[in-house]
């Protein structure tokens, strides 16, 4: 049975990096006879320019019918002055919410070839392999009420609501515990339970849930300490689970431990295994159209898509092996350049992965 893949290139470097991942996907689709069908649509700033809406109804309907989605990136200074409700990022949030993509999986894996590219000492990060499980459709990013109001004394106030229900916490907790079962058997739940009632409930639910997973070692850590420990001794972590805002910050921090955020893929999944897969980096408008962007995070996101949403483990592993082979060859985009490497552009890096396959 054929499966449908929706490509959403988006803005900035998005079209360039999605184009390289698409070449790789077509290659494994042919080689492994996967029967994938590809289509493309608009989201973010590109959709605003064409329709006035960051998430047109046509794109949303297209996404709902797809088995998996590969996204490039959204946003850029061109749209910074728009009303908050019409910003490109609202397209991304709308997809997450509309498709119920509550579980964000962000691996932070250091390829041994890039140990010298990390801002930390090689001995601190060598062998790093962390999975951050971030709740994606709740918390302060979606809580109501929210907005800007004028107080009684005439001063403007901005306000947002941080809220999680027990069922939301339990749902993301199960994803994290099951991920830990498949890895090293250690799960660290990150919260701020000494200050925030929301995360006190978070800790209580995670502790209760741990009784169902006796083979997983659960620990708790305040978010400020977790940020410090990620820099001090990152290899102490196996799987980290946390809420939307804390996960947003910590996963970007973990990304830089690996040398470049340009190397890191991510998956956002719903309960039906439908997922949206995207690189952890942004739209990088400063280098858009110059052929300088690193496509490897997007190519690795395509591998995650094959594994998690399309049930195609062999081609997923083949793509990851090809990326490692290309790094062995010394090929580097500017963000991961090393003294002994050979700098290449976006297309040349994509072609090298294609050849390695």
N, C-alpha and C positions, 0 to 999 in steps of 0.2 A: 504494500500500500504506500502510495506517495505521501510525502509530508511537505508542508509549505513553510518556507522561511521568508520572513519579511525583512528587508534591508531598509534601515532608516539612517542614511548618511549624516543628515543634520547640517551643522555649521562648521566654520573654521576648517580645521584639518580633517574633519569628519569624512567628507567625500573621498579624500586621498587614501586614508587608512582603511576605510570600508572597501574601497576598490581592490586593495591588495588582499584583504581577507576573502573577498568574493572569488578572486582567482584561485586561492587555495581551496576554498569550498567546492568550486567546480571541479577541481582536480580530484579530490577524494570522492566526490559524488560519482564521477565517471569510473574511477579505479575500483571503488568498493560497491558500485551499483546500488547506491542508497536511495535513488528515486526522489531526490529533493527537488522541489519546484521553488524558484526564486521570484520575488517581486520587490518593487521599490516604492517608497512613498515619502511624504514630507512631514517633518516635525521641527519644532523650535523656530529659530529665526528664518530659516528657509520657508517654512510654512507661513509665517507672518508676512513675509514679502509677497508670497503668492496668493494668500487668502485672507490675511488679517488676523489669523487665529494660530496660536502656537501648537494646537492639537486639533486639526480639522476633524469633523465627524467622520469623514471618509477614512482618514488615517486610523481613527479609533476602531471603526468597524473592521478595517483591514487587519488590525492587530488582533482583535478578538477572534478572528477566524484562522489566524496563523498558529502553527504548532510551536514556532520559536521566532524570536526577533533578534536581529543583530543591529545595534545602535552605534553610531560614530560618536558624536558629541553635539551639545547644543550651547548656544549663547555666544556673546561677543559684545564689544563696546558699541557696535552699531545700534543695538537695541536697549542700551542701558537706561535711556531716558523714558522708556515706556512705562505705563502704569503697571504696578506689581502683578495685577491679574492677567496682563497681556505679555509678560516677559517670556522669552524662549524657555526658561527653566520650568515654567508652568506646564509646558508640553510634556516634559519628562515626568514631573510629579503626577500629571494627569494619567499617563500610561501606567505608572506604578499603582496608583489608586484604582483606576478603572479595571485593571487586569488582576487586582488583588495580589500584587507581587510583594508579599510581606517578608520574604526571606532573602536577604542580600548576602551572598557568599563571596568574600574577598580574600583569596590566598595571597600571602606575602612569602614568596619563595625566592631565595637567592641562588641564581645559577652560579656554579663555582667559577665559571669563566669571568664573572663580573664582580668577584669579591673585592677587587681594588677600586671599583666604582662607587662603593658605598661610602658615605661620609663617616662611618664608624670604622674602627680597626678591624682588619680581616678576621682576627681571632675571636672577635665579639660576634660577628655575623655569619661566619662560615658555617654552612649546614643549616641556615635558617629556613624554617618551614612552618609558617603560622597560618591558620585559617581564622578569619574574623567573620562571625555570623552576626549581622546587623539587622535589627527589626526595621522595616522600611516603610510601613504604611501608617504608623501611629506616632505617638510622642508629640513633641512641641512643633514639629513641622506641619502637622495636620490638625492639631487641637483647636477647638473653638471654645469661646470667642477669641478673636484676634483682630488687630487693626491699630489705628492711630486715633486717639481721641483728645479732646480738650478738657482739662480738669477744671474744677471749680475756680481755681485762681487764674485761669486763662492760659496755663502752660500746656503744651502738647505732651502726650504720653503715648509711647508705643507699648503694646501688650500682646503677649502670646500665652496660650494655655498648654501646659505640659500634662498630658493625661494618658494613662494606659489602663485597659481593663485586664482582669485576671486571665480571661481567655486569650487575649493577644499575647500576653507574656508566656502563657503555657504553650501556645502554638509555636512561637519562635524557639522556646526552650527545647521542645522535642526535636526540632531540626538540629540544634546545637549538640544535644546529647547523642543523637544518632550519628552525627558527623564525627564526634569524638570516639564513638565506638569503632568507627572505620579507620581511625588514625591511631594516635598514641594513648587514647583512653584518659586524657586530662582535659577538663573544661574549667575555664576561669570566667566567672560572671562578673561583669564590671558595672558598678552602680555608684550612687552618691547617697547611700542610705543613712548617712549621719546628718544629712541636711534636707533631703527631699523625700517627702512622704511617698511620692510615686515610686521611687526606686527602693524604698523600704518594702513596699508591696512586691516589687520585682524580686528582691532578695528572698522574701518569704516563699513566693511561688517557685523559684528555682530550687530552693532547699527542699520543698515538698516534692517536686518533680524528681529530684535525685534518687528518691526511694525506688523509683521504677527502673533506674539504671545503675544497679550495684556495681557494674564493671567499669563505671566511669568515676574518676576522682574529681569531685567538684570543689572549687575554691572560690572565694569572693575577694574583690579588690575594689577600692575606691578609684574613681576615674583619674584623679590627679596622680595617685601613686602608680596606676597602670601606665600613664603617659611617661612617667619617670622610668619605670622598669623596662619599658620597651626600648629605651635608649641605653639603660644600664646593663641589662642582661636579657635580651630579647628571646634567647633560646629556651628560657624557662617556660615559655608559653607553647601550647599545642593548639587548642581551640579557644577563642575568646567569644563570648556572647554578650551583647549589650544593646541598648536602645538606639533609636534613630540618630539623635544628635551626637551622643558620645561615639557611636560607631562611625559616623561621618568623619569626625576628627581623628580618631585613633587609627582608622584604616589608611588614611593619607599619611599619617606619621609612620606607620609600619611599611608603607610603600617605599618610602625613602631609605629604609634600612637596606633595601635590595639594590640600591644604586640609582634607580630611576623609576619614577611612576610610569614611564613609558613602556615598562616591561610587564605591568600587572593587569590581568583580566578580572572580570567580575561577572557574577550571575545573580539575577533577581528572579525568584521563583514563586509560583503560587502552589496551592495544594494539589493542583492537577498536573504538576510538573511542566506546565507551560512557563517559559522563561524569556526574559529579555537580557541579552548579554552585551556587555560594553566594556571598553577599556576604562581604567580608573582615572585616567587623566582627563583634562578638559579639552576645549576646542582650540586652544593655543592660537588665537587670531594673529599673533605677531609673526608666526611662521607659515600661516595658511597660504597655500598655492605655490610654495617655494620648493616643494619636494624634499623637505628636511625632516619631516615628522617620522617618528619611530612607529612602524605598523605592527610591531610584534605583540603588543598588548591586545590589539584587536584580533590578530591572528590566533592568539591564545584564547581569547574570548570565544572565537569560533570553535575552538577545540572543546571548551567547556560546554558550549551549546550542543555539540554532537554528543557529548557524554551524558549531560544531565537532562536534556529535553528530548533528544532524538534517539537515545538508546544505542548510540554507535561508538562503542568504546575503542575498537581497533583503529579507526581513522583518527579519533581524538588523540590517542597515544602516538600515532604516526606523525601528526602535526607537531606535537610537543617534542618528539625526538628530532624532527627536522629543524626546529628552532634551535635546539641545543647543538646540533651539527653545524649550523650556520655560525653560531657563536664560537665553536671550536675553530672554525676557519678564520677567525679574527675579524669578521665583518662587524662594523659598528656604525650606528647612526650617531649624530653629534651628542645626544644626551647620555650615551653610554661609552663614549670614546675613551680609549686607553692608549698609553704611549706606544704599545706594540700592535695596536689595531689598525685596520684600514677603513677609513670613513666612507660610508655609502649613503645614498639618499633613500627616500621612501620606496620608490619603485624598484630600485636595485635590491633592496633588502627583501621585498616581497618576491622578486624573481629568484633570489637565492633560496628562500624557503621552498618555493615551487620546485626548484631543481633538486633540492635535498630530499623531497618526497619521492 
